[in-house]
Amino acid sequence: MRKTIVLLLGVIGAVLIWFTSVSAYRVFSVDWQLPQTPLQQSAEYRLVLITQELETPFWDKVAAAAREEAAKHGAMLAVWGSYNNDSDEFLKKLEIAIHSRMDGIIVQGLDTDTFKELVKYKAASYGIPVITVGSDVPDSLRRTYVGSDHFRAGRMIARQLVEDMGPEGTVILVRDSGNAHYQEQRLNGIRSVLESYPGIELRYAETQGTREQVIAAMQDLMNRSPDVQAFIAANANLTAAMVQEIGRRSRVQPYHIYSFDDSPDMLTLLRDGLIDGIIEQSPEAMGRISISLMIDWLKGEKLPLDSGGYHTEIRLRKAVDAP
Amino acid sequence: MNRIQYKILSLTGIVLFIMAAIWMTLTYYSRQTQEQYNEILQRYLRMNEVTGASQQTITDLNNYLIRPTQEHLGQLEGSMERLRQAKYDVYALRNGDNDFDLTSYTNLIDSLLDAANRALMFQSQTATEDSNEAFNEATRISRSISDMTLTLLDTELKTYDRFYRGIIERSTELNRLGIWLLLTITFLLLIFAYWFALSITRPVQKLTQAAKELSRGHFDRKIEVSSNDEIAFLAKMFERMRVNINNLITEIQQKAQLEHELQQSKLLLQESRYRSLQSQIHPHFLFNTLDTLSKKAYLEGAEETSDLLASVAGLLRYSLRRMDRSVTLYEEVRVLRQYMDIQTARFADRLRFVEEIDESCLYVEIPGLTLQPIVENAVIHAVEPMEDGGTITFRVANDGDRIRVEIEDNGPGIPADKIAQILKGSAQETEGHTTGIGIGNVVQRLRLFYGQEDVIDIESGPGSGTKVVLRLPRWRRYETDDQRTDRG
């Protein structure tokens, strides 16, 4: 009896002491200091990548490659920007970047006066080198351009079109009203090819970027030109709405539809055979090369940069290639 | 000698120590927590300070540009200085996570200060449009600073999110610890206090038990208290007292025993003396008469009668004289022979007396009139009632450190209960004895004389005779003090 009681008390005591010590350990085994992420001494350069279209697959790839490259060189890279081509927000970010005195700015070119002014005067007055990426603004005194040769891309599309459609027909070029440099380049490229085919008639459609406007513009255009045989979207953002509208009116397959950029929904359309060809760009190469050029320039290893730009690879991807 | 006091003090000390330890730990803990909170708050306040200072700068700049007074200039300079200070403060908050943003942040502040200075410069050059331009830029920068403050605070929250959650978890855990601690300490103190109380009360209980035993008169149980405090000391003293009392009681009992024995021997002595006095009525007359009768018988030629008369006279004289003093076995044997002469004359052929005596043993001391009553007893019980008479054998032999004296008859024997009665000394039958001394008296006197119980033994069985064995020590253990003179 006595033994049982002693045993019982011992067990109770041990349990209590165990729980108390576990609890005490939990309470007192904490670090009293705020967790400090150590400073990286090697972060020589603070670079920023600014785009108008954050979190789109294309720019995500650019940013990822840029980050990787920056980490390789021990530079810090921030990715800023606006969503859905909000150019005011985009310009504000650019201005903040300039005021924050970044060591280098890599920016998606925006063909407006404010952009040019910021790059030409503001950035220059703070001595910040600017590299445009993806789309160019040649008269903004940017150091260089890294991205696709949009003129050549236009030519490739046009050649493919002629190959698919033949030397006669009506082609509608859908462009947005932003007058972006790269869009002009693409159109110029297309025109430069189609000029030599008198049988091909080019018509232009200009819309704002939103879905409803694209659809309205398409309706209008197709009403006026029922004999159209091919569509070329100068800007990838327009393609999905365009294809949808065409699909509502008739079967899509007979039309020759081309676009630029390779976003996942674009690839889906391509796989479904709804569009006939797209131009694939190399976002990873853009991110990588822009960063490495910037760092080379900052180190003074590569002076001057080729102001004509560094063109990354482009490929035409046809519907028949699609897996 | 202050073990109990020491125990109480140590209990108090342990309790105090535990309390103090808990108190100190908790105090330390709460101070650390407070410092931590301060540090966190400091970070946020510093970042907020930048926003405040930059906005203040813009307001002051605006005021000055509208009305360029010295007072406004002073205010502007003050707020710019404050902004600069805030910049340094906030710069100290750099860590790996916010390094980039914070550098941008401080650069923004520099840009703001530059823009403000530029506005001032253009103002002084009365280039109002440029000045306004610079002011607008400063305003935009200030807005960016506010935005970035939010970004930084957000980063801060993300960076330390786990840490803050840790703090909350810890405070919950602290509450739990409090409960556990309370339970554990209560439990331990209860156990300890119980054990402690037991260590004091158990010896007291033992002592109480022992005292009860003593009061009931059980002085022979040992008092044992196995603690190491004052109670144990008390118990030791108590035990010593018990032993002393026990010894005293034993001594008293022994004394009483001695007293009793003395009393008994005195009583026996008085009884024999009384009996001898009874038969002393006219001893000299009787002796002289017997002597005269003996001489007369001799003269008349009856020599046998004369010898018989002389024996009777000797026996009577001896029995009156030798009661209260020791004699040698030799004298006893001589008197026994005289007695046997008389008895032989009486019983003639019916009584056969055999002697086997080792003469070297006759020096030993023996109480007077020891053998005669035993032999007489044998004559009375084994010879007298028998028609054919009986044989009495008397032996004295050396038996190691003792002298063995045997008186054996071939009579009908004595029953066992009678023998036990005789040996206990309670048999009182004096009738028919010449000297008035019974065998019970003999047994008592022999035991008192030698101070030994086994000095006499009786072996007997129904129909197989009786054998009285005396085993006399060669030397007496102590001398009796009554060396009386002969009153013959």
Chai-1 contact restraints between the chains, C-beta under 6 A:
chainA,res_idxA,chainB,res_idxB,connection_type,confidence,min_distance_angstrom,max_distance_angstrom,comment,restraint_id
A,L16,B,L183,contact,1.0,0.0,6.0,A-B,restraint_1
A,L16,B,T184,contact,1.0,0.0,6.0,A-B,restraint_2
A,L16,B,F187,contact,1.0,0.0,6.0,A-B,restraint_3
A,I17,B,T184,contact,1.0,0.0,6.0,A-B,restraint_4
A,F19,B,W180,contact,1.0,0.0,6.0,A-B,restraint_5
A,T20,B,W180,contact,1.0,0.0,6.0,A-B,restraint_6
A,T20,B,L181,contact,1.0,0.0,6.0,A-B,restraint_7
A,T20,B,T184,contact,1.0,0.0,6.0,A-B,restraint_8
A,S23,B,R176,contact,1.0,0.0,6.0,A-B,restraint_9
A,S23,B,L177,contact,1.0,0.0,6.0,A-B,restraint_10
A,S23,B,W180,contact,1.0,0.0,6.0,A-B,restraint_11
A,A24,B,L177,contact,1.0,0.0,6.0,A-B,restraint_12
A,R26,B,E173,contact,1.0,0.0,6.0,A-B,restraint_13
A,V27,B,R170,contact,1.0,0.0,6.0,A-B,restraint_14
A,V27,B,E173,contact,1.0,0.0,6.0,A-B,restraint_15
A,V27,B,L174,contact,1.0,0.0,6.0,A-B,restraint_16
A,V27,B,L177,contact,1.0,0.0,6.0,A-B,restraint_17
A,V30,B,R170,contact,1.0,0.0,6.0,A-B,restraint_18
A,W32,B,Q32,contact,1.0,0.0,6.0,A-B,restraint_19
A,P35,B,F163,contact,1.0,0.0,6.0,A-B,restraint_20
A,Q36,B,N95,contact,1.0,0.0,6.0,A-B,restraint_21
A,T37,B,N95,contact,1.0,0.0,6.0,A-B,restraint_22
A,T37,B,G96,contact,1.0,0.0,6.0,A-B,restraint_23
A,T37,B,D97,contact,1.0,0.0,6.0,A-B,restraint_24
A,P38,B,G96,contact,1.0,0.0,6.0,A-B,restraint_25
A,L39,B,G96,contact,1.0,0.0,6.0,A-B,restraint_26
A,L39,B,D99,contact,1.0,0.0,6.0,A-B,restraint_27
A,R46,B,F100,contact,1.0,0.0,6.0,A-B,restraint_28
A,M76,B,F100,contact,1.0,0.0,6.0,A-B,restraint_29
A,A78,B,F100,contact,1.0,0.0,6.0,A-B,restraint_30
A,I96,B,S144,contact,1.0,0.0,6.0,A-B,restraint_31
A,H99,B,L108,contact,1.0,0.0,6.0,A-B,restraint_32
A,H99,B,S111,contact,1.0,0.0,6.0,A-B,restraint_33
A,H99,B,I141,contact,1.0,0.0,6.0,A-B,restraint_34
A,S100,B,S104,contact,1.0,0.0,6.0,A-B,restraint_35
A,S100,B,N107,contact,1.0,0.0,6.0,A-B,restraint_36
A,S100,B,L108,contact,1.0,0.0,6.0,A-B,restraint_37
A,R101,B,N107,contact,1.0,0.0,6.0,A-B,restraint_38
